[in-house]
Amino acid sequence: MARRTDIRPIIKLRSTAGTGHTYVTRKNRRNDPDRLVLRKYDPVLRRHVEYREER
């Protein structure tokens, strides 16, 4: 099975605060066709910031 057409691809979420911290997760392409933006905890800053999906 090709990973490119996988329904649940593995994505990286990178912090928008510029710390370089990333989370790795999966997403459902049918439910979220656009790039994800989630508020998650950044341990470098020790606060919650927005994390954006990078390709």
PDB file of N, CA, C and O in Angstrom, chain B, residues numbered from 101:
ATOM      1  N   MET B 101       0.834  -1.174   0.000  1.00  0.00           N
ATOM      2  CA  MET B 101       0.000   0.000   0.000  1.00  0.00           C
ATOM      3  C   MET B 101       0.882   1.242   0.000  1.00  0.00           C
ATOM      4  O   MET B 101       1.832   1.338   0.777  1.00  0.00           O
ATOM      5  N   ALA B 102       0.568   2.179  -0.864  1.00  0.00           N
ATOM      6  CA  ALA B 102       1.354   3.397  -0.969  1.00  0.00           C
ATOM      7  C   ALA B 102       1.032   4.338   0.191  1.00  0.00           C
ATOM      8  O   ALA B 102      -0.139   4.559   0.502  1.00  0.00           O
ATOM      9  N   ARG B 103       2.051   4.887   0.823  1.00  0.00           N
ATOM     10  CA  ARG B 103       1.852   5.786   1.955  1.00  0.00           C
ATOM     11  C   ARG B 103       1.300   7.138   1.509  1.00  0.00           C
ATOM     12  O   ARG B 103       0.645   7.824   2.294  1.00  0.00           O
ATOM     13  N   ARG B 104       1.553   7.525   0.272  1.00  0.00           N
ATOM     14  CA  ARG B 104       1.110   8.833  -0.223  1.00  0.00           C
ATOM     15  C   ARG B 104      -0.410   8.921  -0.279  1.00  0.00           C
ATOM     16  O   ARG B 104      -0.978   9.985  -0.032  1.00  0.00           O
ATOM     17  N   THR B 105      -1.068   7.822  -0.598  1.00  0.00           N
ATOM     18  CA  THR B 105      -2.525   7.830  -0.708  1.00  0.00           C
ATOM     19  C   THR B 105      -3.182   7.233   0.536  1.00  0.00           C
ATOM     20  O   THR B 105      -4.366   6.899   0.513  1.00  0.00           O
ATOM     21  N   ASP B 106      -2.430   7.100   1.598  1.00  0.00           N
ATOM     22  CA  ASP B 106      -2.954   6.535   2.830  1.00  0.00           C
ATOM     23  C   ASP B 106      -4.049   7.438   3.400  1.00  0.00           C
ATOM     24  O   ASP B 106      -3.930   8.662   3.334  1.00  0.00           O
ATOM     25  N   ILE B 107      -5.101   6.860   3.951  1.00  0.00           N
ATOM     26  CA  ILE B 107      -6.208   7.642   4.510  1.00  0.00           C
ATOM     27  C   ILE B 107      -5.799   8.331   5.809  1.00  0.00           C
ATOM     28  O   ILE B 107      -6.325   9.393   6.143  1.00  0.00           O
ATOM     29  N   ARG B 108      -4.858   7.727   6.543  1.00  0.00           N
ATOM     30  CA  ARG B 108      -4.381   8.318   7.797  1.00  0.00           C
ATOM     31  C   ARG B 108      -2.862   8.507   7.738  1.00  0.00           C
ATOM     32  O   ARG B 108      -2.122   7.700   8.301  1.00  0.00           O
ATOM     33  N   PRO B 109      -2.393   9.548   7.072  1.00  0.00           N
ATOM     34  CA  PRO B 109      -0.941   9.747   6.972  1.00  0.00           C
ATOM     35  C   PRO B 109      -0.344  10.271   8.280  1.00  0.00           C
ATOM     36  O   PRO B 109      -1.035  10.879   9.098  1.00  0.00           O
ATOM     37  N   ILE B 110       0.944  10.023   8.452  1.00  0.00           N
ATOM     38  CA  ILE B 110       1.680  10.559   9.597  1.00  0.00           C
ATOM     39  C   ILE B 110       2.064  11.989   9.254  1.00  0.00           C
ATOM     40  O   ILE B 110       2.602  12.249   8.178  1.00  0.00           O
ATOM     41  N   ILE B 111       1.788  12.925  10.170  1.00  0.00           N
ATOM     42  CA  ILE B 111       2.108  14.337   9.941  1.00  0.00           C
ATOM     43  C   ILE B 111       2.951  14.857  11.103  1.00  0.00           C
ATOM     44  O   ILE B 111       2.961  14.279  12.189  1.00  0.00           O
ATOM     45  N   LYS B 112       3.658  15.962  10.852  1.00  0.00           N
ATOM     46  CA  LYS B 112       4.412  16.658  11.888  1.00  0.00           C
ATOM     47  C   LYS B 112       3.698  17.956  12.206  1.00  0.00           C
ATOM     48  O   LYS B 112       3.250  18.665  11.305  1.00  0.00           O
ATOM     49  N   LEU B 113       3.594  18.266  13.488  1.00  0.00           N
ATOM     50  CA  LEU B 113       3.049  19.543  13.937  1.00  0.00           C
ATOM     51  C   LEU B 113       4.206  20.339  14.524  1.00  0.00           C
ATOM     52  O   LEU B 113       4.825  19.910  15.497  1.00  0.00           O
ATOM     53  N   ARG B 114       4.503  21.501  13.936  1.00  0.00           N
ATOM     54  CA  ARG B 114       5.623  22.331  14.389  1.00  0.00           C
ATOM     55  C   ARG B 114       5.102  23.561  15.125  1.00  0.00           C
ATOM     56  O   ARG B 114       4.101  24.154  14.725  1.00  0.00           O
ATOM     57  N   SER B 115       5.776  23.935  16.187  1.00  0.00           N
ATOM     58  CA  SER B 115       5.388  25.082  17.004  1.00  0.00           C
ATOM     59  C   SER B 115       5.520  26.376  16.213  1.00  0.00           C
ATOM     60  O   SER B 115       6.489  26.566  15.478  1.00  0.00           O
ATOM     61  N   THR B 116       4.538  27.268  16.367  1.00  0.00           N
ATOM     62  CA  THR B 116       4.598  28.574  15.705  1.00  0.00           C
ATOM     63  C   THR B 116       5.383  29.588  16.526  1.00  0.00           C
ATOM     64  O   THR B 116       5.590  30.716  16.081  1.00  0.00           O
ATOM     65  N   ALA B 117       5.824  29.196  17.727  1.00  0.00           N
ATOM     66  CA  ALA B 117       6.579  30.107  18.583  1.00  0.00           C
ATOM     67  C   ALA B 117       8.048  30.197  18.179  1.00  0.00           C
ATOM     68  O   ALA B 117       8.786  31.017  18.723  1.00  0.00           O
ATOM     69  N   GLY B 118       8.481  29.367  17.235  1.00  0.00           N
ATOM     70  CA  GLY B 118       9.855  29.438  16.770  1.00  0.00           C
ATOM     71  C   GLY B 118      10.845  28.657  17.606  1.00  0.00           C
ATOM     72  O   GLY B 118      12.052  28.859  17.473  1.00  0.00           O
ATOM     73  N   THR B 119      10.372  27.775  18.460  1.00  0.00           N
ATOM     74  CA  THR B 119      11.276  26.995  19.302  1.00  0.00           C
ATOM     75  C   THR B 119      11.804  25.761  18.583  1.00  0.00           C
ATOM     76  O   THR B 119      12.801  25.178  19.009  1.00  0.00           O
ATOM     77  N   GLY B 120      11.147  25.355  17.497  1.00  0.00           N
ATOM     78  CA  GLY B 120      11.587  24.184  16.760  1.00  0.00           C
ATOM     79  C   GLY B 120      11.025  22.880  17.296  1.00  0.00           C
ATOM     80  O   GLY B 120      11.364  21.814  16.781  1.00  0.00           O
ATOM     81  N   HIS B 121      10.186  22.932  18.303  1.00  0.00           N
ATOM     82  CA  HIS B 121       9.602  21.718  18.875  1.00  0.00           C
ATOM     83  C   HIS B 121       8.523  21.177  17.946  1.00  0.00           C
ATOM     84  O   HIS B 121       7.765  21.947  17.358  1.00  0.00           O
ATOM     85  N   THR B 122       8.451  19.849  17.811  1.00  0.00           N
ATOM     86  CA  THR B 122       7.454  19.220  16.947  1.00  0.00           C
ATOM     87  C   THR B 122       6.755  18.086  17.675  1.00  0.00           C
ATOM     88  O   THR B 122       7.320  17.461  18.573  1.00  0.00           O
ATOM     89  N   TYR B 123       5.532  17.833  17.278  1.00  0.00           N
ATOM     90  CA  TYR B 123       4.784  16.639  17.661  1.00  0.00           C
ATOM     91  C   TYR B 123       4.563  15.827  16.402  1.00  0.00           C
ATOM     92  O   TYR B 123       4.464  16.394  15.314  1.00  0.00           O
ATOM     93  N   VAL B 124       4.483  14.500  16.527  1.00  0.00           N
ATOM     94  CA  VAL B 124       4.203  13.622  15.401  1.00  0.00           C
ATOM     95  C   VAL B 124       2.887  12.921  15.701  1.00  0.00           C
ATOM     96  O   VAL B 124       2.706  12.357  16.780  1.00  0.00           O
ATOM     97  N   THR B 125       1.967  12.960  14.735  1.00  0.00           N
ATOM     98  CA  THR B 125       0.655  12.352  14.928  1.00  0.00           C
ATOM     99  C   THR B 125       0.114  11.884  13.595  1.00  0.00           C
ATOM    100  O   THR B 125       0.793  11.995  12.574  1.00  0.00           O
ATOM    101  N   ARG B 126      -1.096  11.364  13.592  1.00  0.00           N
ATOM    102  CA  ARG B 126      -1.784  10.950  12.367  1.00  0.00           C
ATOM    103  C   ARG B 126      -3.039  11.785  12.215  1.00  0.00           C
ATOM    104  O   ARG B 126      -3.578  12.296  13.197  1.00  0.00           O
ATOM    105  N   LYS B 127      -3.503  11.922  10.982  1.00  0.00           N
ATOM    106  CA  LYS B 127      -4.759  12.623  10.761  1.00  0.00           C
ATOM    107  C   LYS B 127      -5.563  11.889   9.704  1.00  0.00           C
ATOM    108  O   LYS B 127      -5.014  11.146   8.891  1.00  0.00           O
ATOM    109  N   ASN B 128      -6.858  12.104   9.724  1.00  0.00           N
ATOM    110  CA  ASN B 128      -7.757  11.513   8.747  1.00  0.00           C
ATOM    111  C   ASN B 128      -7.930  12.512   7.608  1.00  0.00           C
ATOM    112  O   ASN B 128      -8.437  13.613   7.821  1.00  0.00           O
ATOM    113  N   ARG B 129      -7.513  12.137   6.403  1.00  0.00           N
ATOM    114  CA  ARG B 129      -7.584  13.057   5.264  1.00  0.00           C
ATOM    115  C   ARG B 129      -9.010  13.380   4.841  1.00  0.00           C
ATOM    116  O   ARG B 129      -9.266  14.456   4.302  1.00  0.00           O
ATOM    117  N   ARG B 130      -9.932  12.467   5.078  1.00  0.00           N
ATOM    118  CA  ARG B 130     -11.325  12.726   4.674  1.00  0.00           C
ATOM    119  C   ARG B 130     -11.972  13.764   5.576  1.00  0.00           C
ATOM    120  O   ARG B 130     -12.735  14.605   5.101  1.00  0.00           O
ATOM    121  N   ASN B 131     -11.679  13.718   6.861  1.00  0.00           N
ATOM    122  CA  ASN B 131     -12.267  14.681   7.800  1.00  0.00           C
ATOM    123  C   ASN B 131     -11.525  16.011   7.815  1.00  0.00           C
ATOM    124  O   ASN B 131     -12.147  17.055   8.012  1.00  0.00           O
ATOM    125  N   ASP B 132     -10.215  15.998   7.614  1.00  0.00           N
ATOM    126  CA  ASP B 132      -9.379  17.208   7.684  1.00  0.00           C
ATOM    127  C   ASP B 132      -8.513  17.317   6.436  1.00  0.00           C
ATOM    128  O   ASP B 132      -7.317  17.032   6.501  1.00  0.00           O
ATOM    129  N   PRO B 133      -9.080  17.722   5.299  1.00  0.00           N
ATOM    130  CA  PRO B 133      -8.267  17.802   4.083  1.00  0.00           C
ATOM    131  C   PRO B 133      -7.259  18.956   4.112  1.00  0.00           C
ATOM    132  O   PRO B 133      -6.236  18.896   3.430  1.00  0.00           O
ATOM    133  N   ASP B 134      -7.538  20.010   4.900  1.00  0.00           N
ATOM    134  CA  ASP B 134      -6.629  21.151   4.993  1.00  0.00           C
ATOM    135  C   ASP B 134      -5.570  20.880   6.061  1.00  0.00           C
ATOM    136  O   ASP B 134      -5.609  19.862   6.751  1.00  0.00           O
ATOM    137  N   ARG B 135      -4.632  21.806   6.182  1.00  0.00           N
ATOM    138  CA  ARG B 135      -3.596  21.648   7.198  1.00  0.00           C
ATOM    139  C   ARG B 135      -4.172  21.881   8.586  1.00  0.00           C
ATOM    140  O   ARG B 135      -4.984  22.785   8.786  1.00  0.00           O
ATOM    141  N   LEU B 136      -3.753  21.070   9.534  1.00  0.00           N
ATOM    142  CA  LEU B 136      -4.245  21.178  10.905  1.00  0.00           C
ATOM    143  C   LEU B 136      -3.562  22.316  11.645  1.00  0.00           C
ATOM    144  O   LEU B 136      -2.385  22.600  11.423  1.00  0.00           O
ATOM    145  N   VAL B 137      -4.316  22.962  12.528  1.00  0.00           N
ATOM    146  CA  VAL B 137      -3.781  23.945  13.466  1.00  0.00           C
ATOM    147  C   VAL B 137      -4.365  23.595  14.825  1.00  0.00           C
ATOM    148  O   VAL B 137      -5.578  23.668  15.025  1.00  0.00           O
ATOM    149  N   LEU B 138      -3.499  23.214  15.760  1.00  0.00           N
ATOM    150  CA  LEU B 138      -3.929  22.807  17.091  1.00  0.00           C
ATOM    151  C   LEU B 138      -3.164  23.586  18.150  1.00  0.00           C
ATOM    152  O   LEU B 138      -2.003  23.941  17.951  1.00  0.00           O
ATOM    153  N   ARG B 139      -3.826  23.852  19.286  1.00  0.00           N
ATOM    154  CA  ARG B 139      -3.131  24.448  20.424  1.00  0.00           C
ATOM    155  C   ARG B 139      -2.625  23.313  21.303  1.00  0.00           C
ATOM    156  O   ARG B 139      -3.406  22.524  21.834  1.00  0.00           O
ATOM    157  N   LYS B 140      -1.298  23.244  21.447  1.00  0.00           N
ATOM    158  CA  LYS B 140      -0.690  22.194  22.246  1.00  0.00           C
ATOM    159  C   LYS B 140       0.386  22.807  23.145  1.00  0.00           C
ATOM    160  O   LYS B 140       0.778  23.961  22.971  1.00  0.00           O
ATOM    161  N   TYR B 141       0.844  22.022  24.093  1.00  0.00           N
ATOM    162  CA  TYR B 141       1.844  22.480  25.058  1.00  0.00           C
ATOM    163  C   TYR B 141       3.235  22.451  24.441  1.00  0.00           C
ATOM    164  O   TYR B 141       3.648  21.438  23.876  1.00  0.00           O
ATOM    165  N   ASP B 142       3.962  23.569  24.551  1.00  0.00           N
ATOM    166  CA  ASP B 142       5.343  23.653  24.099  1.00  0.00           C
ATOM    167  C   ASP B 142       6.245  23.582  25.333  1.00  0.00           C
ATOM    168  O   ASP B 142       6.293  24.538  26.107  1.00  0.00           O
ATOM    169  N   PRO B 143       6.960  22.469  25.533  1.00  0.00           N
ATOM    170  CA  PRO B 143       7.783  22.331  26.740  1.00  0.00           C
ATOM    171  C   PRO B 143       8.985  23.269  26.773  1.00  0.00           C
ATOM    172  O   PRO B 143       9.541  23.508  27.845  1.00  0.00           O
ATOM    173  N   VAL B 144       9.394  23.798  25.640  1.00  0.00           N
ATOM    174  CA  VAL B 144      10.514  24.741  25.625  1.00  0.00           C
ATOM    175  C   VAL B 144      10.075  26.073  26.234  1.00  0.00           C
ATOM    176  O   VAL B 144      10.789  26.646  27.057  1.00  0.00           O
ATOM    177  N   LEU B 145       8.895  26.567  25.829  1.00  0.00           N
ATOM    178  CA  LEU B 145       8.352  27.823  26.368  1.00  0.00           C
ATOM    179  C   LEU B 145       7.583  27.618  27.668  1.00  0.00           C
ATOM    180  O   LEU B 145       7.366  28.562  28.426  1.00  0.00           O
ATOM    181  N   ARG B 146       7.171  26.369  27.920  1.00  0.00           N
ATOM    182  CA  ARG B 146       6.336  26.009  29.060  1.00  0.00           C
ATOM    183  C   ARG B 146       4.997  26.741  29.031  1.00  0.00           C
ATOM    184  O   ARG B 146       4.544  27.275  30.044  1.00  0.00           O
ATOM    185  N   ARG B 147       4.371  26.757  27.851  1.00  0.00           N
ATOM    186  CA  ARG B 147       3.029  27.308  27.703  1.00  0.00           C
ATOM    187  C   ARG B 147       2.379  26.705  26.467  1.00  0.00           C
ATOM    188  O   ARG B 147       3.049  26.062  25.659  1.00  0.00           O
ATOM    189  N   HIS B 148       1.080  26.910  26.319  1.00  0.00           N
ATOM    190  CA  HIS B 148       0.354  26.412  25.155  1.00  0.00           C
ATOM    191  C   HIS B 148       0.476  27.407  24.008  1.00  0.00           C
ATOM    192  O   HIS B 148       0.283  28.609  24.193  1.00  0.00           O
ATOM    193  N   VAL B 149       0.798  26.898  22.825  1.00  0.00           N
ATOM    194  CA  VAL B 149       0.905  27.717  21.613  1.00  0.00           C
ATOM    195  C   VAL B 149       0.259  26.952  20.462  1.00  0.00           C
ATOM    196  O   VAL B 149      -0.087  25.778  20.601  1.00  0.00           O
ATOM    197  N   GLU B 150       0.101  27.626  19.329  1.00  0.00           N
ATOM    198  CA  GLU B 150      -0.451  26.964  18.157  1.00  0.00           C
ATOM    199  C   GLU B 150       0.623  26.133  17.468  1.00  0.00           C
ATOM    200  O   GLU B 150       1.771  26.555  17.327  1.00  0.00           O
ATOM    201  N   TYR B 151       0.221  24.954  17.047  1.00  0.00           N
ATOM    202  CA  TYR B 151       1.084  24.062  16.271  1.00  0.00           C
ATOM    203  C   TYR B 151       0.430  23.895  14.913  1.00  0.00           C
ATOM    204  O   TYR B 151      -0.769  23.629  14.830  1.00  0.00           O
ATOM    205  N   ARG B 152       1.206  24.048  13.844  1.00  0.00           N
ATOM    206  CA  ARG B 152       0.684  23.927  12.490  1.00  0.00           C
ATOM    207  C   ARG B 152       1.288  22.710  11.805  1.00  0.00           C
ATOM    208  O   ARG B 152       2.439  22.346  12.044  1.00  0.00           O
ATOM    209  N   GLU B 153       0.493  22.100  10.959  1.00  0.00           N
ATOM    210  CA  GLU B 153       0.936  20.939  10.206  1.00  0.00           C
ATOM    211  C   GLU B 153       1.949  21.381   9.153  1.00  0.00           C
ATOM    212  O   GLU B 153       1.734  22.360   8.439  1.00  0.00           O
ATOM    213  N   GLU B 154       3.048  20.648   9.072  1.00  0.00           N
ATOM    214  CA  GLU B 154       4.024  20.906   8.005  1.00  0.00           C
ATOM    215  C   GLU B 154       4.139  19.677   7.135  1.00  0.00           C
ATOM    216  O   GLU B 154       3.907  18.560   7.599  1.00  0.00           O
ATOM    217  N   ARG B 155       4.490  19.867   5.895  1.00  0.00           N
ATOM    218  CA  ARG B 155       4.578  18.753   4.960  1.00  0.00           C
ATOM    219  C   ARG B 155       6.011  18.463   4.600  1.00  0.00           C
ATOM    220  O   ARG B 155       6.279  17.551   3.818  1.00  0.00           O
TER     221      ARG B 155
END
